[in-house]
Amino acid sequence: MDKKTINVVFASDNNYVKYTAVTLASLLKNLSKDRVINVFVLTDEPISTTNLTGLRALQSLHPFMFHNLVVDASDFSRVRTTPGISIATYYRLVMHRILPDELSRVLYLDSDLIIRKCISGIYDVDLAGKAFAGVEDSRSIDYNRKFGTPEDAPHINAGVTLVDLDAVRSMDFSARV
């Protein structure tokens, strides 16, 4: 059987990568043996040797290809952050420009997740030409009230987002954001 590749993207930094490693470990532990995985971690500077050693040790759970891509964080120098929302949160907004052009689909995952079963069921969802797919956030009504959108408007939990990179690239996403 041909092993179908899953491309996963995280956004992190050297202070938070230990949590990314926990999420990655749970993903790898539950990944079907017939799947191949590419892991992309977007950071503002190269991941430290110590952190890389820890991430590479996860190969024992399930082999994976690892890619650390450095984002020019100066693009976000004027973006407001909070203790719970760092600059790294915004890296997903530029991943379509940073990830290799040959990638057409990725699953973006926040680094504070525990994955309890194989993600292939999410990754293999037919996007039917849509750029993004996600699950409605449990706080949609609260967010919609806060941002002045209709209460019944869908609001996805962006921490687990399936992305058709070709569709995002073709819509000039950066200009829209």
Backbone hydrogen bonds in HBPLUS format (Angstrom, degrees):
<---DONOR---> <-ACCEPTOR-->    atom                        ^
c    i                          cat <-CA-CA->   ^        H-A-AA   ^      H-
h    n   atom  resd res      DA  || num        DHA   H-A  angle D-A-AA Bond
n    s   type  num  typ     dist DA aas  dist angle  dist       angle   num
A0036-VAL N   A0004-LYS O   3.22 MM  32  5.98 162.7  2.25 123.5 128.7     1
A0006-ILE N   A0036-VAL O   2.75 MM  30  6.15 147.8  1.85 151.0 160.6     2
A0038-ASN N   A0006-ILE O   2.87 MM  32  6.23 160.6  1.91 159.0 163.4     3
A0107-LEU N   A0007-ASN O   2.85 MM 100  6.27 150.9  1.93 152.5 161.9     4
A0008-VAL N   A0038-ASN O   2.88 MM  30  6.20 170.5  1.89 170.3 172.4     5
A0040-PHE N   A0008-VAL O   2.84 MM  32  6.13 160.8  1.88 161.5 168.0     6
A0009-VAL N   A0107-LEU O   2.95 MM  98  6.12 160.1  1.99 141.6 144.0     7
A0109-LEU N   A0009-VAL O   2.91 MM 100  6.19 165.0  1.94 175.7 174.4     8
A0010-PHE N   A0040-PHE O   2.82 MM  30  6.24 154.6  1.88 161.0 169.4     9
A0042-LEU N   A0010-PHE O   2.82 MM  32  6.13 171.4  1.82 152.3 152.5    10
A0012-SER N   A0042-LEU O   2.86 MM  30  6.13 167.4  1.88 169.1 170.1    11
A0016-TYR N   A0013-ASP O   2.99 MM   3  5.32 132.9  2.22 108.6 121.2    12
A0017-VAL N   A0013-ASP O   2.88 MM   4  5.73 129.3  2.14 160.5 175.5    13
A0019-TYR N   A0016-TYR O   2.90 MM   3  5.61 140.4  2.06 120.8 130.3    14
A0020-THR N   A0016-TYR O   3.27 MM   4  6.66 153.1  2.34 142.3 150.3    15
A0021-ALA N   A0017-VAL O   2.85 MM   4  6.08 149.8  1.94 145.0 152.5    16
A0022-VAL N   A0018-LYS O   3.30 MM   4  6.57 141.8  2.45 131.0 139.5    17
A0022-VAL N   A0019-TYR O   3.11 MM   3  5.06 120.9  2.47  93.0 107.4    18
A0023-THR N   A0019-TYR O   3.07 MM   4  6.45 163.2  2.10 153.7 156.9    19
A0024-LEU N   A0020-THR O   2.81 MM   4  6.05 164.5  1.83 154.6 159.7    20
A0025-ALA N   A0021-ALA O   2.81 MM   4  5.92 154.8  1.87 143.1 150.2    21
A0026-SER N   A0022-VAL O   3.04 MM   4  6.31 157.9  2.09 148.3 153.4    22
A0027-LEU N   A0023-THR O   2.98 MM   4  6.24 151.2  2.06 148.2 156.8    23
A0028-LEU N   A0024-LEU O   2.84 MM   4  6.09 169.1  1.85 159.2 161.0    24
A0029-LYS N   A0025-ALA O   2.91 MM   4  5.98 159.3  1.95 148.9 154.8    25
A0030-ASN N   A0027-LEU O   3.24 MM   3  5.45 132.5  2.48  99.6 111.4    26
A0031-LEU N   A0028-LEU O   3.31 MM   3  5.06 156.6  2.37  96.9 103.8    27
A0035-ARG N   A0032-SER O   3.11 MM   3  5.70 155.8  2.17 124.0 124.3    28
A0065-MET N   A0037-ILE O   3.00 MM  28  6.40 165.1  2.02 156.0 159.4    29
A0039-VAL N   A0065-MET O   2.75 MM  26  6.00 167.7  1.76 163.4 167.3    30
A0067-HIS N   A0039-VAL O   2.79 MM  28  6.06 141.3  1.94 161.0 172.4    31
A0041-VAL N   A0067-HIS O   2.83 MM  26  6.29 159.7  1.88 162.3 169.2    32
A0069-LEU N   A0041-VAL O   2.97 MM  28  6.11 153.9  2.04 138.7 147.2    33
A0043-THR N   A0069-LEU O   3.01 MM  26  6.33 156.9  2.06 150.5 156.8    34
A0071-VAL N   A0043-THR O   2.69 MM  28  5.82 163.1  1.71 159.9 166.1    35
A0052-LEU N   A0048-SER O   2.81 MM   4  6.08 157.7  1.86 155.6 162.9    36
A0053-THR N   A0049-THR O   2.94 MM   4  6.12 155.8  2.00 149.2 155.0    37
A0054-GLY N   A0050-THR O   3.19 MM   4  6.53 157.2  2.25 146.3 151.7    38
A0055-LEU N   A0051-ASN O   2.97 MM   4  6.26 159.5  2.01 150.9 156.5    39
A0056-ARG N   A0052-LEU O   2.82 MM   4  5.99 165.5  1.84 155.4 159.4    40
A0057-ALA N   A0053-THR O   3.06 MM   4  6.22 139.1  2.23 141.0 151.2    41
A0058-LEU N   A0055-LEU O   3.05 MM   3  5.54 153.2  2.13 110.5 118.6    42
A0059-GLN N   A0056-ARG O   3.05 MM   3  5.69 167.2  2.06 118.6 122.2    43
A0060-SER N   A0057-ALA O   3.36 MM   3  6.29 172.2  2.37 121.0 122.3    44
A0061-LEU N   A0058-LEU O   2.91 MM   3  5.57 158.0  1.96 119.0 125.4    45
A0073-ALA N   A0071-VAL O   2.97 MM   2  5.62 110.5  2.47 113.2  96.1    46
A0075-ASP N   A0072-ASP O   3.18 MM   3  6.17 169.4  2.19 125.6 128.0    47
A0076-PHE N   A0073-ALA O   2.92 MM   3  5.55 159.1  1.97 117.5 124.0    48
A0077-SER N   A0074-SER O   3.19 MM   3  4.94 167.7  2.21 109.7 108.3    49
A0079-VAL N   A0076-PHE O   3.04 MM   3  5.24 167.5  2.05 115.7 118.2    50
A0082-THR N   A0085-ILE O   2.97 MM   3  4.95 160.4  2.01 133.8 140.1    51
A0085-ILE N   A0082-THR O   3.08 MM   3  4.95 143.1  2.22  99.1 110.1    52
A0089-THR N   A0086-SER O   3.04 MM   3  5.56 149.2  2.14 111.7 119.8    53
A0090-TYR N   A0087-ILE O   2.91 MM   3  5.68 149.6  2.00 122.6 129.6    54
A0091-TYR N   A0088-ALA O   3.09 MM   3  5.27 157.2  2.15 107.7 114.7    55
A0093-LEU N   A0090-TYR O   2.94 MM   3  5.58 154.9  2.00 117.6 125.1    56
A0094-VAL N   A0091-TYR O   3.00 MM   3  5.58 163.5  2.03 117.9 123.1    57
A0097-ARG N   A0094-VAL O   2.95 MM   3  5.52 147.4  2.06 116.0 125.1    58
A0098-ILE N   A0094-VAL O   3.29 MM   4  6.56 142.1  2.44 145.7 156.4    59
A0098-ILE N   A0095-MET O   3.18 MM   3  4.98 125.6  2.49  92.2 106.2    60
A0099-LEU N   A0095-MET O   2.87 MM   4  5.70 170.0  1.88 155.1 156.6    61
A0103-LEU N   A0100-PRO O   3.04 MM   3  5.73 163.8  2.06 120.4 125.6    62
A0165-LEU N   A0104-SER O   2.84 MM  61  4.88 127.6  2.12 118.5 129.3    63
A0106-VAL N   A0163-VAL O   3.05 MM  57  5.35 153.5  2.12 145.2 153.2    64
A0163-VAL N   A0106-VAL O   2.84 MM  57  5.35 170.1  1.85 168.3 168.6    65
A0108-TYR N   A0161-THR O   2.80 MM  53  5.13 164.8  1.82 159.9 154.9    66
A0161-THR N   A0108-TYR O   3.02 MM  53  5.13 158.4  2.07 141.8 148.7    67
A0110-ASP N   A0159-GLY O   2.78 MM  49  4.68 143.0  1.92 141.6 140.4    68
A0122-ILE N   A0119-ILE O   2.98 MM   3  5.44 133.1  2.20 111.6 123.4    69
A0123-TYR N   A0119-ILE O   2.93 MM   4  6.19 171.2  1.94 158.9 161.4    70
A0124-ASP N   A0120-SER O   2.88 MM   4  5.77 155.2  1.95 148.0 152.0    71
A0125-VAL N   A0122-ILE O   3.19 MM   3  5.56 169.4  2.20 116.4 119.0    72
A0130-LYS N   A0127-LEU O   2.84 MM   3  5.27 167.3  1.85 125.4 128.4    73
A0164-ASP N   A0131-ALA O   2.84 MM  33  4.87 168.1  1.85 139.6 143.3    74
A0133-ALA N   A0162-LEU O   2.93 MM  29  5.09 136.9  2.12 144.1 149.3    75
A0162-LEU N   A0133-ALA O   2.93 MM  29  5.09 159.7  1.98 153.4 156.3    76
A0157-ASN N   A0135-VAL O   2.86 MM  22  5.92 159.6  1.90 172.7 170.1    77
A0137-ASP N   A0155-HIS O   2.74 MM  18  5.90 176.4  1.75 158.1 158.5    78
A0140-SER N   A0137-ASP O   3.20 MM   3  5.32 148.5  2.30 119.9 115.8    79
A0143-TYR N   A0139-ARG O   2.97 MM   4  6.25 167.6  1.98 164.1 167.7    80
A0144-ASN N   A0140-SER O   2.78 MM   4  5.95 163.9  1.81 158.3 163.3    81
A0145-ARG N   A0141-ILE O   2.95 MM   4  6.13 157.2  2.00 149.3 154.8    82
A0146-LYS N   A0142-ASP O   2.98 MM   4  6.20 161.2  2.02 148.3 153.9    83
A0147-PHE N   A0143-TYR O   2.89 MM   4  6.10 153.9  1.95 153.8 160.2    84
A0148-GLY N   A0144-ASN O   2.87 MM   4  5.71 109.0  2.38 136.6 150.9    85
A0149-THR N   A0144-ASN O   2.89 MM   5  4.80 146.4  2.00 139.7 144.5    86
A0148-GLY N   A0145-ARG O   3.35 MM   3  5.12 156.6  2.41  96.2 103.0    87
A0153-ALA N   A0150-PRO O   2.97 MM   3  5.33 166.1  1.99 117.9 121.3    88
A0160-VAL N   A0157-ASN O   3.45 MM   3  6.48 173.9  2.45 128.4 128.0    89
A0168-VAL N   A0164-ASP O   3.04 MM   4  6.38 160.0  2.08 153.6 159.8    90
A0169-ARG N   A0165-LEU O   2.79 MM   4  5.94 163.0  1.82 151.3 156.1    91
A0170-SER N   A0166-ASP O   3.01 MM   4  6.14 145.6  2.13 141.1 150.1    92
A0171-MET N   A0168-VAL O   3.30 MM   3  5.44 146.9  2.41 100.7 109.7    93
A0175-ALA N   A0172-ASP O   3.17 MM   3  5.69 124.9  2.49 110.1 121.7    94
A0176-ARG N   A0172-ASP O   3.33 MM   4  6.71 151.4  2.42 145.4 153.6    95
A0176-ARG N   A0173-PHE O   3.01 MM   3  5.09 117.2  2.42  98.0 114.0    96
A0177-VAL N   A0173-PHE O   2.92 MM   4  6.24 153.6  1.99 157.8 165.5    97
